[in-house]
Amino acid sequence: MSPLVSVVIPVRDGGAYLESAVQSMLGQTHAELELILVDDHSSDAAIEMLDRSDPRLYIQVNKGHGVVDAFNTGLSLCKGDYIARMDSDDISLPHRIASQLDYLIQNPNVDIAGCCVEIFSEAGIQGGFKRYETWLNSVRTPAEIHRQIFIESPMPNPGSMFRRRALECLHGYREMQWAEDYDLYLRADAAGMQMGKPEQVLLRWREHDARITHSDETYSRENFQRAKANFLVHQRLGNRSVIIWGAGPTGRLTHDLIVDEGGVVEGFIEVHPRRIGGKKRDLPVWPVEKASEPGLSMVLVAVGAAGAREEISAFMLEHDKHEGQDYLFVA
């Protein structure tokens, strides 16, 4: 009998964290699963040290190199109707698979189930990571994810579960200039697929210095903005021009990337008096009142300071402007 759920863990040099990641999956309350661990040519002994007595654990050497090939290698071996993603340094809580499976069964229009997370590290988590965790866990419904997907990826990659048909339609990961997981979710969004999350925290997401996101240029902030610009211009915006709220470094980078993709930027909106009335990138800089005008181009809010989204949302709502229709947050 084929398993209902297939779990794929790409791993290269899993070190001290791999065993707990594997055991967190093999110890799920929903036991009808297979765990496919894809060895991306590891040089440590972490995989060899695993207890292989559980017949649900299958180890495969990556047919190529890198996380994209590793995941797609695992996907080609999956037998389940549902495909779950997991990383080699994180911990899935015991009811994760059961909760996500129930969520997808109860929500037949949802193609991808994410989950709420607890970000943790041996050094403790504070500041930006706590704000990021709060945001991730607040964006749960398909409508919220669709509106806010250009802020950051609202789907923590090691905590996702896909309907097999959806993942096959997307053809798994692909190699791009930017993060393969964010690219996958942006493609899902562009294809009209719905993504959502059950309310419970289901994943302990480990932060540590050796994470690939800290060392590989693919995961740089600039390349995240590049992905956003590509999907905004070619998918979400249609033929609409944009006004960028924020003329600081993020706003100027957003301008440059939007233009590189063939989009049209009309100007900037700013709150700083010294910038208002001047020019950035040879375009006018307007006060915030510009955003209240009727018939405006799409406003892209490139301001990510703590509390800014709430203030800007309140201002836009006061002027009958709606997120997703009249403006989008992109930072």
C-alpha positions as CSV (number, residue, x, y, z in Angstrom):
1,M,0.0,0.0,0.0
2,S,1.4,3.4,-1.0
3,P,1.9,6.0,1.7
4,L,-0.5,8.9,1.7
5,V,2.2,11.5,2.5
6,S,5.8,11.7,1.1
7,V,8.3,13.9,3.0
8,V,11.4,15.1,1.2
9,I,14.5,16.3,3.1
10,P,17.4,17.6,1.0
11,V,20.6,17.5,3.0
12,R,24.3,18.4,2.6
13,D,26.4,18.0,5.7
14,G,23.5,17.8,8.1
15,G,25.8,17.7,11.1
16,A,24.4,17.6,14.7
17,Y,20.9,18.7,13.7
18,L,20.0,16.0,11.1
19,E,19.1,13.2,13.5
20,S,16.5,15.3,15.4
21,A,15.0,16.5,12.1
22,V,14.6,13.0,10.9
23,Q,13.2,11.7,14.2
24,S,10.7,14.6,14.3
25,M,9.3,13.3,11.0
26,L,9.4,9.6,11.8
27,G,7.7,10.4,15.1
28,Q,4.6,12.0,13.6
29,T,1.2,11.1,14.9
30,H,0.2,10.5,11.3
31,A,2.4,7.5,10.6
32,E,1.3,6.7,7.0
33,L,4.3,8.4,5.4
34,E,7.6,7.8,3.7
35,L,10.6,10.0,4.4
36,I,12.9,10.5,1.4
37,L,16.3,11.9,2.5
38,V,18.3,13.1,-0.5
39,D,22.0,13.3,0.1
40,D,23.5,16.3,-1.8
41,H,27.0,14.8,-1.8
42,S,27.7,15.3,1.9
43,S,31.2,15.2,3.3
44,D,30.3,14.6,6.9
45,A,29.1,11.4,8.6
46,A,25.7,12.6,9.7
47,I,23.7,10.4,7.3
48,E,25.8,7.3,8.0
49,M,25.1,7.8,11.7
50,L,21.3,7.7,11.3
51,D,19.3,4.8,12.6
52,R,18.0,3.2,9.4
53,S,15.8,0.5,11.0
54,D,12.6,2.4,10.2
55,P,11.4,1.0,6.8
56,R,9.8,4.4,6.0
57,L,13.2,6.1,5.7
58,Y,14.7,6.0,2.2
59,I,18.1,7.6,1.4
60,Q,18.9,8.6,-2.2
61,V,22.0,10.3,-3.5
62,N,21.2,13.5,-5.4
63,K,21.3,13.0,-9.2
64,G,22.7,16.5,-9.6
65,H,24.1,19.1,-7.3
66,G,22.4,21.7,-5.1
67,V,19.1,22.0,-3.3
68,V,17.0,22.4,-6.5
69,D,18.3,19.1,-7.9
70,A,18.1,17.4,-4.5
71,F,14.4,18.3,-4.0
72,N,13.5,17.4,-7.5
73,T,15.3,14.1,-7.2
74,G,13.3,13.4,-4.1
75,L,10.1,14.4,-5.8
76,S,10.7,11.9,-8.6
77,L,10.7,9.1,-6.0
78,C,7.6,10.2,-4.0
79,K,4.6,7.8,-3.9
80,G,2.2,9.9,-1.8
81,D,-0.7,12.0,-2.9
82,Y,0.7,14.8,-0.6
83,I,4.3,16.0,-0.7
84,A,5.7,17.6,2.4
85,R,9.0,19.6,2.6
86,M,11.4,19.5,5.5
87,D,14.9,20.8,6.2
88,S,17.7,18.9,7.8
89,D,18.1,21.4,10.7
90,D,14.6,22.0,11.8
91,I,12.1,20.2,14.0
92,S,8.5,19.3,13.0
93,L,6.1,19.1,15.9
94,P,4.4,15.6,16.3
95,H,1.1,16.7,14.9
96,R,2.4,18.7,11.9
97,I,1.6,16.2,9.1
98,A,-1.8,15.3,10.6
99,S,-2.8,19.0,11.0
100,Q,-1.7,20.0,7.5
101,L,-3.4,16.9,5.9
102,D,-6.6,17.7,7.8
103,Y,-6.4,21.4,6.7
104,L,-6.1,20.4,3.0
105,I,-8.9,17.9,3.3
106,Q,-11.1,20.5,4.9
107,N,-10.1,23.2,2.4
108,P,-10.3,21.5,-1.0
109,N,-9.6,24.7,-2.9
110,V,-6.2,25.2,-1.2
111,D,-3.3,23.7,-3.1
112,I,-0.4,24.3,-0.7
113,A,-0.6,24.2,3.1
114,G,2.1,26.1,5.1
115,C,2.3,26.4,8.8
116,C,3.0,28.7,11.7
117,V,6.4,28.6,13.1
118,E,8.6,29.1,16.2
119,I,11.9,30.6,15.1
120,F,14.6,29.5,17.6
121,S,18.4,29.4,18.1
122,E,20.8,28.6,20.8
123,A,21.6,32.3,21.1
124,G,18.0,33.3,21.4
125,I,15.7,35.2,19.0
126,Q,14.8,38.9,19.2
127,G,14.3,42.1,17.2
128,G,13.8,41.5,13.5
129,F,13.4,37.7,13.8
130,K,10.6,38.1,16.3
131,R,8.8,40.6,14.0
132,Y,9.3,38.2,11.1
133,E,7.9,35.3,13.1
134,T,4.9,37.5,14.2
135,W,4.2,38.5,10.6
136,L,4.6,34.9,9.3
137,N,2.1,33.6,11.8
138,S,-0.4,36.3,11.1
139,V,-0.6,35.7,7.4
140,R,-2.6,32.5,7.1
141,T,-5.6,32.8,4.8
142,P,-5.3,32.4,1.0
143,A,-6.5,36.0,0.6
144,E,-3.9,37.3,3.0
145,I,-1.1,35.3,1.4
146,H,-2.1,36.6,-2.0
147,R,-2.1,40.2,-0.8
148,Q,1.2,40.0,1.1
149,I,3.3,37.6,-0.9
150,F,5.5,40.5,-2.2
151,I,6.6,41.5,1.4
152,E,8.5,38.2,1.8
153,S,7.7,34.6,1.3
154,P,4.7,34.0,3.6
155,M,5.2,30.2,3.3
156,P,8.1,28.9,5.4
157,N,9.7,26.4,3.0
158,P,10.6,23.6,5.4
159,G,7.0,23.6,6.7
160,S,5.0,23.3,3.5
161,M,2.8,20.5,2.2
162,F,1.7,20.3,-1.4
163,R,-1.1,18.5,-3.2
164,R,0.9,16.3,-5.5
165,R,-0.9,17.5,-8.6
166,A,-0.1,21.2,-7.7
167,L,3.6,20.4,-7.3
168,E,3.7,18.5,-10.5
169,C,2.0,21.3,-12.3
170,L,4.7,23.7,-11.0
171,H,7.4,21.1,-12.0
172,G,9.1,21.4,-8.6
173,Y,11.9,23.9,-8.1
174,R,13.9,25.7,-10.8
175,E,17.3,27.4,-10.9
176,M,16.9,31.2,-10.9
177,Q,18.9,34.2,-9.7
178,W,16.8,34.2,-6.6
179,A,15.6,31.8,-3.9
180,E,14.1,28.6,-5.3
181,D,11.4,28.4,-2.7
182,Y,10.2,32.0,-3.1
183,D,10.2,31.4,-6.8
184,L,8.0,28.3,-6.4
185,Y,5.4,30.2,-4.3
186,L,5.4,33.2,-6.6
187,R,4.8,30.8,-9.5
188,A,2.0,29.1,-7.6
189,D,0.4,32.5,-6.8
190,A,0.7,33.6,-10.5
191,A,-1.0,30.3,-11.6
192,G,-3.9,31.1,-9.3
193,M,-3.2,28.4,-6.8
194,Q,-4.3,29.0,-3.2
195,M,-2.0,28.8,-0.3
196,G,-3.1,28.8,3.4
197,K,-2.0,27.7,6.9
198,P,-3.7,26.0,9.9
199,E,-3.5,28.1,13.0
200,Q,-1.2,26.0,15.1
201,V,2.6,26.3,15.3
202,L,3.8,23.1,13.6
203,L,7.5,23.8,12.9
204,R,10.4,24.9,15.0
205,W,12.5,26.7,12.5
206,R,16.2,26.9,13.5
207,E,18.3,30.0,13.0
208,H,22.0,29.5,12.9
209,D,25.1,31.0,11.2
210,A,25.7,28.0,8.9
211,R,22.3,28.3,7.1
212,I,22.8,28.6,3.3
213,T,20.6,31.7,3.3
214,H,23.5,33.5,5.1
215,S,26.2,32.6,2.7
216,D,24.8,32.2,-0.8
217,E,24.2,35.3,-2.9
218,T,21.1,33.7,-4.4
219,Y,19.3,34.5,-1.1
220,S,20.5,38.1,-0.8
221,R,18.0,40.9,-0.2
222,E,18.6,42.3,-3.7
223,N,17.8,39.0,-5.3
224,F,14.6,38.7,-3.3
225,Q,13.6,42.2,-4.6
226,R,14.6,41.0,-8.1
227,A,12.1,38.1,-7.8
228,K,9.4,40.5,-6.7
229,A,10.0,42.9,-9.6
230,N,9.9,40.1,-12.1
231,F,6.6,38.7,-10.9
232,L,5.0,42.1,-10.3
233,V,5.7,43.3,-13.8
234,H,5.0,40.1,-15.7
235,Q,2.1,38.7,-13.6
236,R,0.4,40.9,-11.0
237,L,0.5,44.4,-12.4
238,G,-0.7,43.8,-16.0
239,N,-0.1,47.1,-17.8
240,R,-0.4,49.3,-14.7
241,S,2.4,51.8,-14.0
242,V,3.5,52.2,-10.4
243,I,4.4,54.9,-7.8
244,I,6.9,53.8,-5.2
245,W,6.3,54.8,-1.6
246,G,9.7,55.3,-0.2
247,A,12.7,56.9,-1.9
248,G,15.3,55.3,0.3
249,P,17.6,52.5,-0.7
250,T,14.9,49.8,-0.9
251,G,12.6,52.2,-2.9
252,R,15.4,53.1,-5.3
253,L,16.4,49.4,-5.8
254,T,12.7,48.6,-6.4
255,H,12.6,51.3,-9.0
256,D,15.7,50.0,-10.8
257,L,14.5,46.4,-10.9
258,I,10.9,47.3,-12.0
259,V,12.4,49.3,-14.9
260,D,14.8,46.5,-15.7
261,E,11.8,44.2,-16.1
262,G,10.1,46.7,-18.5
263,G,7.7,48.3,-16.0
264,V,6.9,52.0,-15.7
265,V,7.5,54.0,-12.6
266,E,5.9,57.4,-12.4
267,G,7.5,58.8,-9.2
268,F,8.1,58.4,-5.5
269,I,6.1,59.2,-2.4
270,E,8.0,60.4,0.7
271,V,7.4,61.6,4.3
272,H,10.8,63.4,4.7
273,P,10.3,67.1,4.0
274,R,13.8,67.5,2.5
275,R,13.0,64.9,-0.2
276,I,9.5,66.1,-1.1
277,G,9.5,68.3,-4.2
278,G,12.9,67.0,-5.4
279,K,13.7,64.1,-7.7
280,K,14.9,60.6,-7.4
281,R,16.0,58.7,-10.4
282,D,14.9,61.8,-12.4
283,L,11.4,61.3,-11.2
284,P,9.2,63.5,-9.0
285,V,9.0,63.0,-5.2
286,W,5.5,63.7,-3.9
287,P,4.1,64.0,-0.3
288,V,2.0,61.2,1.1
289,E,-1.2,63.0,0.1
290,K,-0.5,61.9,-3.5
291,A,-1.5,58.4,-2.5
292,S,-5.0,59.5,-1.7
293,E,-5.7,60.7,-5.2
294,P,-8.4,58.8,-7.2
295,G,-7.4,56.8,-10.3
296,L,-3.8,56.4,-9.2
297,S,-1.3,53.9,-10.5
298,M,-0.5,51.0,-8.2
299,V,1.4,52.1,-5.2
300,L,4.3,49.8,-4.2
301,V,5.2,50.5,-0.6
302,A,8.9,49.9,-0.2
303,V,9.1,50.8,3.5
304,G,9.8,48.0,5.9
305,A,10.4,49.9,9.2
306,A,8.7,48.5,12.3
307,G,5.1,49.9,12.5
308,A,5.2,51.4,9.0
309,R,2.8,48.9,7.4
310,E,0.2,49.5,10.1
311,E,0.4,53.3,9.7
312,I,0.3,53.2,5.9
313,S,-2.6,50.7,5.9
314,A,-4.6,53.0,8.2
315,F,-3.8,56.0,5.9
316,M,-4.9,54.2,2.8
317,L,-8.0,52.8,4.4
318,E,-9.0,56.3,5.5
319,H,-8.8,57.3,1.8
320,D,-10.8,54.3,0.6
321,K,-7.7,52.6,-0.8
322,H,-7.4,48.8,-0.6
323,E,-4.4,46.5,-0.3
324,G,-4.0,44.4,-3.4
325,Q,-6.2,46.6,-5.5
326,D,-4.6,50.1,-5.0
327,Y,-1.4,49.3,-3.2
328,L,1.0,46.5,-2.3
329,F,3.7,46.2,0.3
330,V,7.0,45.1,-1.3
331,A,9.3,45.3,1.8
